[in-house]
Amino acid sequence: MVEATPTPDGQLLRNVFNSSPIGIAAETLEGKLLFVNPAFCSLLGFSERELCSKHCVDFSPPEDAEKDWALFQKLRAGLIDHYQLEKRYFRRDGSLVWGNLSISLLNVKPFPLVLAMVQDITPKKTAEEALLKMNRTLEAQDSVLRLQDEILTTLPAEVAMLDRDMRYLQVSDRFCEDYSLARSQVMGRSHYEIFLDLPERWKEVHRRALDGETIRADEDRWDREGRTVWLRWEVRPWRNSEGAVGGILIFSEDITPRKQMEEAVSILSRKLIESQEKERARIGRELHDDINQRLSMLVVQLEQLRNSPLEIKPRLQELQEETLAISSDVQALSHELHASKLEYLGVVSGMKSWCREFGERQKMKIDFSSEVSASLPFEIGLCFFRVLQEALQNIVKHSGVNQAVVRLVEQANEVHLTVTDTGRGFDLEEAKRGGGLGLTSMNERLQLVKGQLRIQSQLQGGTTIHARAPLNFKAKPAKASG
């Protein structure tokens, strides 16, 4: 067996998801967590299994959870499609961390998803508190030495303290690390001597701060050493014991990972929309090229009968059969769009019924059997139903045979779906590179229910599609988001 992987773009998105330093979670509109990335687990100190069994309201103080819940309700009501706030989270050990929560609504099929991104901003909050302490210290006494040892050098961010002539009085360890400078190379030197190509807009910010203004930016692009970084920064004046502006403080935080993640989410959203548009186009073609033409032909035939009354009786049966066939195909197209049989008959019976109807339409023999005793969650049933549809449609289009074997089996608290044919098969690596056969779609659907997809295929040796998912995947109503 070879485990299927998505297309290069899909793999890139998954790599970004798994390796991102920002915590990411996907959930339903009811708040049910579908999956989380390692950074999210590391941020709160819980395993993925533990996180997916809880709701995020359990991790925040009541006042923070209430703010989040109020915004989440607006999201569910359709009043907004995204929001952002800073809130505290309880870690497993009981300590508190600060997170910048960004919530986005993705309107995708089969159901909308809520994407939560949480960036650890505890260092930023620590720095802000230290800056407040710094201001209080400066107001109390004009002492740079005290700042050097007690506060500024150990701040977990790029921080620089400069006098009115823009000479460095002190910098943080992070500043030295990020710019590859020793503190001895900085102290006493002019800011403009070290950064020779500083844009004029920054010099204007410095002048405004020296005049007593505090300026900040939540997002700012900066080209540094041949690469682009994104920064959150603040420039503010510091005052001496007499209340006069003695210089400025520059606080800067690298938010490039967050911007990269936002770009990845934007790409994912665009691809999901493109996928939906392709499906709409396919259905439109079927309606126009098949159903519409057949209906037009039926109208022509009925018009001919108006001029030949004697032929009505012998042709009535033929026209009735054609009308029923068109009705059946329209119904089948409707079932492809909305899996109503799963809702009315249950997952197993619905899949069996669809296989029978699909086989009749395609003149194909489908051997369906089930050994599932448990009641499958609808999310798993819908996922497996879409995988089954994709697999059987691929058999019709590419295998060259008119029969298939479908098995639905329950094993070790998992449900397994296999779809097998003895047709011409295909080169799996080539299919992955080309993004064909719906491999990406099947993979992405199974990811939503913590499932896996494996494909075995050989040229002229047939193909087996094997999907599996845990039976303990259950949707629970959530109390809050994020």
HUGI-V601334 format. One record per residue. N is the residue number from 1. PHI is phi in whole degrees, 0 to 359 (999 if undefined). Layout:
n/phi
N/PHI
N/PHI
This chain:
n/phi
1/999
2/243
3/283
4/286
5/237
6/287
7/297
8/307
9/296
10/295
11/293
12/299
13/297
14/292
15/297
16/298
17/300
18/285
19/262
20/298
21/286
22/266
23/292
24/230
25/221
26/248
27/214
28/278
29/294
30/275
31/91
32/288
33/290
34/265
35/199
36/227
37/263
38/303
39/295
40/295
41/297
42/295
43/300
44/259
45/80
46/251
47/282
48/299
49/299
50/294
51/296
52/285
53/262
54/238
55/242
56/295
57/298
58/289
59/260
60/236
61/302
62/308
63/294
64/287
65/296
66/295
67/298
68/298
69/297
70/298
71/289
72/296
73/297
74/295
75/298
76/295
77/280
78/84
79/283
80/221
81/243
82/195
83/201
84/214
85/202
86/262
87/213
88/263
89/232
90/278
91/277
92/300
93/279
94/93
95/285
96/251
97/234
98/264
99/228
100/267
101/268
102/238
103/250
104/228
105/261
106/253
107/276
108/239
109/269
110/275
111/210
112/299
113/240
114/252
115/255
116/248
117/243
118/237
119/259
120/290
121/245
122/303
123/300
124/297
125/295
126/298
127/294
128/298
129/296
130/293
131/294
132/297
133/296
134/298
135/298
136/296
137/295
138/295
139/291
140/280
141/201
142/275
143/229
144/283
145/297
146/296
147/298
148/302
149/272
150/265
151/234
152/292
153/294
154/261
155/297
156/278
157/198
158/284
159/228
160/225
161/246
162/233
163/271
164/292
165/267
166/63
167/264
168/289
169/261
170/194
171/221
172/279
173/300
174/297
175/302
176/298
177/293
178/290
179/258
180/54
181/235
182/279
183/300
184/293
185/280
186/253
187/303
188/85
189/270
190/285
191/301
192/283
193/283
194/280
195/250
196/292
197/260
198/296
199/298
200/298
201/297
202/288
203/297
204/295
205/300
206/299
207/298
208/295
209/293
210/293
211/273
212/106
213/265
214/258
215/238
216/216
217/216
218/284
219/216
220/211
221/276
222/218
223/267
224/233
225/51
226/80
227/226
228/263
229/237
230/246
231/234
232/252
233/221
234/212
235/237
236/220
237/281
238/246
239/242
240/274
241/296
242/269
243/90
244/275
245/290
246/267
247/162
248/229
249/246
250/245
251/245
252/218
253/229
254/282
255/246
256/303
257/303
258/294
259/294
260/295
261/292
262/297
263/294
264/296
265/295
266/297
267/297
268/298
269/299
270/296
271/292
272/295
273/295
274/299
275/297
276/296
277/294
278/296
279/293
280/297
281/296
282/298
283/294
284/299
285/295
286/296
287/294
288/282
289/279
290/248
291/299
292/297
293/294
294/293
295/294
296/298
297/296
298/296
299/298
300/299
301/296
302/295
303/295
304/295
305/292
306/298
307/268
308/224
309/303
310/291
311/270
312/300
313/298
314/295
315/261
316/299
317/297
318/298
319/292
320/296
321/295
322/295
323/297
324/296
325/295
326/297
327/300
328/296
329/290
330/296
331/296
332/297
333/296
334/297
335/293
336/294
337/283
338/227
339/281
340/294
341/298
342/295
343/286
344/279
345/257
346/95
347/297
348/294
349/296
350/295
351/293
352/296
353/296
354/296
355/300
356/296
357/293
358/297
359/298
360/294
361/291
362/265
363/55
364/231
365/267
366/241
367/270
368/255
369/216
370/224
371/232
372/246
373/262
374/282
375/276
376/284
377/302
378/300
379/299
380/292
381/300
382/294
383/299
384/295
385/298
386/292
387/297
388/300
389/302
390/298
391/295
392/290
393/295
394/295
395/299
396/298
397/280
398/237
399/281
400/82
401/239
402/240
403/211
404/208
405/241
406/241
407/234
408/241
409/227
410/256
411/214
412/48
413/61
414/228
415/246
416/238
417/238
418/236
419/234
420/236
421/224
422/250
423/278
424/284
425/69
426/199
427/277
428/297
429/296
430/294
431/295
432/296
433/296
434/277
435/69
436/271
437/62
438/70
439/298
440/297
441/300
442/296
443/301
444/295
445/297
446/292
447/300
448/295
449/247
450/60
451/261
452/224
453/235
454/233
455/230
456/237
457/209
458/225
459/300
460/62
461/238
462/85
463/219
464/232
465/259
466/235
467/248
468/218
469/204
470/287
471/287
472/276
473/284
474/229
475/280
476/232
477/295
478/260
479/271
480/199
481/247
482/73
